[in-house]
Amino acid sequence: MPEITFREAITQGLAEAIETDQNVFIMGEDIGEYGGAYSVTKGFLEKYGDKRVKDTPISEAAFVGAGVGAASVGLRPIVELMSISFSLVAFDQIVNMAANLRYMSGGQIKVPMVIRAPTGAGVQLGATHSQSFETWLAEVPGMYCACPSNPSDALGLLRTSIKSDNPVIFAEHSHLYGARGEVSDDYYEIPFGKARIDRTGDDLTLVSYGFGVRVLQEAADALAAEGIDAEIIDLRSLSPVDFDTVVASVQKTGRAVMLDTARKTGGIMSEIVSEVQERAMDWLDGPIMRVGAKDVPWPYNRGLEQDILPDADDVVEATRRLISV
Amino acid sequence: MQRARLDRAPSAPISFGIESKFEFTLRNAQFIALHGIDLCARIESFRVMEQAEKPRVSTTGIVRPAFTESTPVSPSTNGYNVKAAATLSNDLDNAELVRMYRLMVLIRRFEETCGQHYSLGNVRGFLHLYIGQEATGIGAISALEPRDYIVTHYRDHGHAIARGLDTNRIMAEMFGKRTGLSKGKGGSMHIFDAAKHFMGGHAIVGAQLPLAAGIALAQQYQDTDVVTMVFFGDGATNQGTFHETLNLASVWQLPIIFFMENNLYGMGSAVGRVRHRGADFSDAMGAYDVDVISVDGMDVVAVREATQAAVDRVRAQGSPIFIEAKTFRFVGHSFADPGDQYRERSEVDLWRRRDPLETYPQRLLDFGVASQAELDDIAASVDAEIDAAVEFATNSSDPDLSEAFDDVYA
């Protein structure tokens, strides 16, 4: 299997969709001539033309809403937000239009639309550009939310997203674009709501998604050195969440630490902790621990930002507290 | 003064002493010349209303047009220039003129009935009635083909009826029943009939504009000649989505009609109080190079002919156009609003004297389009249709509780 980057996997998924489905087009700010803020669509405009690759004005509400409108009459737009932080400007179109349209029309309308957006903190962009609103959007019924952690999942989940007849938030952690991994040459899709066991272990269940999985891998290595055998679960999608896989793992290990790369308060992991304790209380050997970004706006200063960001040390520390209970 | 204005030759451009308004008049004149349609008589009454705007000195010392009260044309002219017109319409046959009258009565009775059933508790939530604005929606929508798309705002019952949606199923939706168009899950503000290309019913002010642009984009993408018409009120013009969508439509040359129903009040806020240029929208679209047609929204024939010209141009050329119809809701913003807190009784009364349900049937009689007996028959058939709709809604069942989980995902 060839090894490619996360960025290349997404590029491949977009290209094959444009080439195989006449109804697919992509639009967003600077995705054409500029090639995309993260170079995902470099060369697309030259290759596919301005009908399939549409540069938009800096009008997130208008072009996200236009995507919903185009989808509502049968096209399959893939809309890129330059940052998931910019979803705030288009929130009404995402929530009230993309997600609610089907329900409030009594099922008359489908919205087959993908909203791709880089997410995450850690590169000193300050409070407005560093947020992780996939956790907010995952709460909204009528929409799916996919958050790949590696190139193979990125391609498989993107294929599923584009083929879905529902709106999908596709959150790409910006730290991952250069990450390499093996991707099968054989066609495959990865369904939503099916978590991946990244690493098996018997002593402890670690849960996260996206870039958080990388943090857990580092933490698991550190814990292994202390003789703790951790299992890592990569959720892959935040809506729907594969509770079954998490519960089954916790029933095996009896302990769990869950990591949000978004702010801890209101993060998706509070939902998962709640569900798991309802379904697996009798198997728990201690409280389920939760690690997340500290509850302040994202600071610019590198030292401050790194302190706010949850890292492997925080996961290891939470595990120690859990085991000492 | 009103008399004097009406005595002018209908096609003579009127200078308002304000540069932009003069340009606006010229722009309309150019448009009319291009399309060979004499809209001037139709928009005359609108111009007279414009005259009523009194300059107001703002706190910054800048003189702005105000629209704190409106002065419609004398009701004795019924809003049209009898001398200028030999027939009621050069384009529409009698059957179509009568059909529009039936829609007008149907919308009025539907809305009155919704109000009654709101009082009875059968209709709940927010209820925004279209009473007073019927001529606008009917004139606009009747110019469209079945393949064209309509997107509208929350005051949507009138548009739904004008589009020919089943009154039984609209009423059932009002009652929250499973036989409603949205299976009882949308309500008054979210009326949809995708099969009739009626794409809502949208309740966040201005939010429907980007959606409509996307539908128009899909038509351009698929190289159809389908026109998308999006309705919004004067209130929506202060939303960012309004300006963003106008720009997008202009940059991409989308086949879309921006149809503004300027009823002069965004809920309780007079447009002159909350908008920099007050009720004057003539040059607001200039920045986007979108042509503007202004029309008297109380005159169904004028709205129809102006819209038809716009539809024909958009269908042929594919570029956006903006229509402003000046109209008035006789009732409050919603059923919870008596509508008398923020507007003078005299203003409402003046507009009520131009009630299309009074003026239009009189014109049908004056021009010999229909007899009184025919109009009476129409009113009776409308009453029967409304009674049937209420019966249908009443006898329909509520959704099963399990249906709350249906239609979340496709």
Chai-1 contact restraints between the chains, C-beta under 6 A:
chainA,res_idxA,chainB,res_idxB,connection_type,confidence,min_distance_angstrom,max_distance_angstrom,comment,restraint_id
A,P57,B,N247,contact,1.0,0.0,6.0,A-B,restraint_1
A,S59,B,E244,contact,1.0,0.0,6.0,A-B,restraint_2
A,A61,B,T241,contact,1.0,0.0,6.0,A-B,restraint_3
A,A61,B,E244,contact,1.0,0.0,6.0,A-B,restraint_4
A,A62,B,P210,contact,1.0,0.0,6.0,A-B,restraint_5
A,A62,B,E244,contact,1.0,0.0,6.0,A-B,restraint_6
A,A62,B,T245,contact,1.0,0.0,6.0,A-B,restraint_7
A,A62,B,L248,contact,1.0,0.0,6.0,A-B,restraint_8
A,G65,B,P210,contact,1.0,0.0,6.0,A-B,restraint_9
A,G65,B,L211,contact,1.0,0.0,6.0,A-B,restraint_10
A,A66,B,P210,contact,1.0,0.0,6.0,A-B,restraint_11
A,A66,B,A213,contact,1.0,0.0,6.0,A-B,restraint_12
A,A66,B,G214,contact,1.0,0.0,6.0,A-B,restraint_13
A,A66,B,L217,contact,1.0,0.0,6.0,A-B,restraint_14
A,V68,B,L211,contact,1.0,0.0,6.0,A-B,restraint_15
A,V68,B,G214,contact,1.0,0.0,6.0,A-B,restraint_16
A,G69,B,L211,contact,1.0,0.0,6.0,A-B,restraint_17
A,G69,B,G214,contact,1.0,0.0,6.0,A-B,restraint_18
A,G69,B,I215,contact,1.0,0.0,6.0,A-B,restraint_19
A,A70,B,G214,contact,1.0,0.0,6.0,A-B,restraint_20
A,A70,B,L217,contact,1.0,0.0,6.0,A-B,restraint_21
A,A70,B,A218,contact,1.0,0.0,6.0,A-B,restraint_22
A,V73,B,I215,contact,1.0,0.0,6.0,A-B,restraint_23
A,V73,B,A218,contact,1.0,0.0,6.0,A-B,restraint_24
A,L75,B,A218,contact,1.0,0.0,6.0,A-B,restraint_25
A,D92,B,I204,contact,1.0,0.0,6.0,A-B,restraint_26
A,D92,B,A207,contact,1.0,0.0,6.0,A-B,restraint_27
A,Q93,B,P210,contact,1.0,0.0,6.0,A-B,restraint_28
A,N96,B,I204,contact,1.0,0.0,6.0,A-B,restraint_29
A,M97,B,L211,contact,1.0,0.0,6.0,A-B,restraint_30
A,R102,B,D407,contact,1.0,0.0,6.0,A-B,restraint_31
A,Y103,B,D407,contact,1.0,0.0,6.0,A-B,restraint_32
A,Y103,B,V408,contact,1.0,0.0,6.0,A-B,restraint_33
A,M104,B,G186,contact,1.0,0.0,6.0,A-B,restraint_34
A,M104,B,H190,contact,1.0,0.0,6.0,A-B,restraint_35
A,S105,B,S182,contact,1.0,0.0,6.0,A-B,restraint_36
A,S105,B,F192,contact,1.0,0.0,6.0,A-B,restraint_37
A,G106,B,S182,contact,1.0,0.0,6.0,A-B,restraint_38
A,G106,B,K183,contact,1.0,0.0,6.0,A-B,restraint_39
A,G106,B,K185,contact,1.0,0.0,6.0,A-B,restraint_40
A,G107,B,D407,contact,1.0,0.0,6.0,A-B,restraint_41
A,Q108,B,F192,contact,1.0,0.0,6.0,A-B,restraint_42
A,Q108,B,A194,contact,1.0,0.0,6.0,A-B,restraint_43
A,I109,B,A194,contact,1.0,0.0,6.0,A-B,restraint_44
A,K110,B,A410,contact,1.0,0.0,6.0,A-B,restraint_45
A,P141,B,V408,contact,1.0,0.0,6.0,A-B,restraint_46
A,G142,B,V408,contact,1.0,0.0,6.0,A-B,restraint_47
A,D165,B,A410,contact,1.0,0.0,6.0,A-B,restraint_48
A,N166,B,Y409,contact,1.0,0.0,6.0,A-B,restraint_49
A,N166,B,A410,contact,1.0,0.0,6.0,A-B,restraint_50
